[in-house]
Amino acid sequence: MTATKAQQTRSFRLARVWTISDFAKRFRLDRLEEKRLLKLLGPTATERQLLLNAGRRPLNPAGDLS
């Protein structure tokens, strides 16, 4: 395999396209983050774009179970 084919294979794997709602469900994003991504990227985006732009709120500390 030439270097060019290897690069094409790697870029092909990164080009997976998600709908924002599917991505939000899969990665357990809240509704505010889903809306922010929709405004920023539109209804669909590549996996790379989503992973670079998505943010998640930190989980509650283990001692705070309320």
NURO-885985 format. One line per 2 residues: their letters; for each residue z negated, x, y negated of N, C-alpha, C. Coordinates in steps of 0.05 Angstrom, whole numbers, plus 5000, padded with zeros to 4 digits. Layout:
// NURO-885985
a	Z/X/Y/Z/X/Y/Z/X/Y | ...
//
This chain:
// NURO-885985
mt	5000/5017/5024/5000/5000/5000/5000/5018/4975 | 5017/5012/4957/5018/5028/4932/4996/5019/4913
at	4991/5036/4893/4971/5029/4874/4978/5003/4859 | 5003/4999/4854/5011/4975/4840/5005/4950/4856
ka	5010/4950/4882/5004/4927/4899/4974/4923/4901 | 4959/4944/4902/4929/4941/4903/4919/4928/4877
qq	4930/4936/4855/4922/4925/4829/4930/4895/4828 | 4953/4888/4838/4962/4860/4838/4944/4844/4855
tr	4936/4854/4878/4918/4840/4896/4891/4835/4883 | 4880/4855/4870/4855/4852/4856/4857/4831/4834
sf	4878/4832/4818/4881/4813/4796/4886/4785/4806 | 4899/4783/4829/4903/4756/4841/4876/4743/4848
rl	4858/4759/4859/4832/4748/4867/4816/4739/4843 | 4820/4752/4820/4805/4745/4796/4817/4721/4781
ar	4841/4713/4789/4855/4692/4775/4849/4664/4785 | 4828/4661/4801/4821/4634/4812/4814/4616/4788
vw	4825/4592/4788/4821/4573/4766/4802/4551/4775 | 4782/4545/4758/4762/4525/4763/4764/4503/4741
ti	4757/4479/4748/4752/4460/4726/4723/4465/4717 | 4718/4460/4692/4692/4466/4681/4670/4450/4696
sd	4676/4425/4702/4656/4408/4715/4649/4418/4743 | 4669/4427/4758/4664/4438/4785/4648/4464/4783
fa	4655/4481/4764/4641/4506/4761/4612/4501/4753 | 4607/4482/4735/4580/4475/4727/4563/4465/4750
kr	4575/4448/4767/4561/4438/4791/4555/4461/4810 | 4574/4478/4815/4571/4500/4834/4550/4519/4826
fr	4549/4525/4800/4530/4545/4790/4505/4533/4776 | 4502/4507/4781/4478/4492/4771/4473/4495/4741
ld	4494/4492/4725/4491/4494/4696/4482/4466/4686 | 4467/4466/4664/4459/4441/4653/4482/4429/4636
rl	4478/4404/4628/4499/4389/4614/4506/4402/4587 | 4487/4413/4573/4493/4426/4547/4511/4450/4551
ee	4505/4466/4572/4522/4490/4577/4550/4481/4586 | 4552/4460/4602/4578/4450/4610/4594/4441/4586
kr	4582/4427/4567/4596/4418/4543/4604/4442/4526 | 4587/4462/4524/4594/4486/4509/4618/4500/4521
ll	4619/4502/4547/4642/4515/4560/4667/4498/4556 | 4665/4472/4557/4688/4455/4552/4699/4459/4524
kl	4682/4461/4504/4691/4466/4477/4704/4494/4474 | 4692/4513/4487/4701/4541/4485/4727/4546/4500
lg	4729/4535/4525/4751/4543/4542/4771/4520/4549 | 4764/4496/4543/4781/4473/4551/4773/4463/4579
pt	4788/4446/4591/4780/4433/4616/4782/4451/4640 | 4798/4473/4639/4800/4492/4661/4799/4520/4651
at	4790/4538/4668/4789/4567/4660/4789/4583/4686 | 4795/4609/4682/4794/4627/4706/4765/4633/4712
er	4761/4641/4736/4734/4648/4745/4722/4670/4728 | 4738/4689/4721/4729/4712/4704/4720/4702/4677
ql	4736/4684/4664/4728/4674/4638/4702/4659/4639 | 4699/4643/4660/4674/4627/4663/4650/4645/4668
ll	4653/4664/4686/4630/4682/4691/4622/4698/4667 | 4641/4706/4651/4635/4722/4627/4623/4705/4605
na	4628/4679/4604/4619/4662/4582/4596/4644/4589 | 4591/4639/4614/4570/4621/4622/4542/4633/4619
gr	4524/4617/4611/4496/4625/4608/4479/4605/4622 | 4457/4614/4633/4438/4596/4646/4411/4600/4634
rp	4397/4578/4632/4369/4580/4622/4352/4592/4643 | 4333/4608/4635/4315/4621/4655/4299/4599/4670
ln	4292/4605/4695/4275/4587/4710/4247/4588/4699 | 4232/4567/4704/4204/4567/4696/4189/4588/4712
pa	4169/4600/4700/4153/4620/4715/4140/4606/4739 | 4135/4621/4760/4124/4610/4785/4097/4596/4780
gd	4081/4605/4761/4055/4593/4756/4057/4567/4741 | 4080/4561/4729/4083/4537/4713/4099/4516/4729
ls	4086/4500/4745/4099/4481/4762/4099/4453/4751 | 4092/4450/4726/4091/4423/4714/4118/4412/4707
//
